Amino acid sequence: MIPLIMGIAGAIWGWMRAAKRGGNTLDKLQYAAGHGIAFLVLGLFIGIVIVRTAPPM
């Protein structure tokens, strides 16, 4: 769940960042895709760390 949420949050942030810089629709899509992928990978690593460091049940 963490990677999905972070990927969506990154895409939204990338879209808003491109809009703030005055980009057109393709710029906004590119920023959204780039930020979304980067945040998804970061969320994946965070999820792996959480699972690996959790105490056994």
C-alpha positions in Angstrom: 0.0 0.0 0.0 2.8 2.4 0.8 4.3 2.4 -2.8 0.9 3.0 -4.3 0.1 5.9 -2.0 3.5 7.4 -2.5 3.3 7.0 -6.3 0.0 8.8 -6.5 1.3 11.5 -4.1 4.4 12.0 -6.2 2.4 12.2 -9.4 0.2 14.9 -7.9 3.2 16.8 -6.6 4.9 16.6 -10.0 1.8 17.9 -11.8 1.5 20.8 -9.4 5.2 21.6 -9.7 5.0 21.7 -13.5 1.9 23.8 -13.3 3.7 26.3 -11.0 6.5 26.6 -13.5 4.0 27.4 -16.3 4.3 24.1 -18.2 1.8 22.9 -20.8 -0.1 19.6 -20.5 2.7 17.4 -21.8 5.2 19.0 -19.3 2.7 18.3 -16.5 2.3 14.7 -17.6 6.1 14.2 -17.8 6.7 15.7 -14.4 3.8 13.7 -12.9 5.2 10.4 -14.4 8.8 11.2 -13.3 7.8 12.1 -9.7 5.3 9.3 -9.5 7.9 6.7 -10.5 10.5 8.1 -8.2 8.2 8.2 -5.2 6.9 4.7 -6.0 10.4 3.3 -5.9 11.1 5.2 -2.7 7.9 3.8 -1.2 8.9 0.3 -2.3 12.2 0.5 -0.4 10.4 1.9 2.6 8.0 -1.0 2.5 10.8 -3.5 2.2 12.6 -2.0 5.2 9.5 -2.1 7.3 8.8 -5.7 6.5 12.4 -6.8 7.0 12.8 -5.0 10.3 9.5 -6.0 11.8 9.7 -8.4 14.7 8.6 -12.0 14.0 5.1 -13.0 15.0 
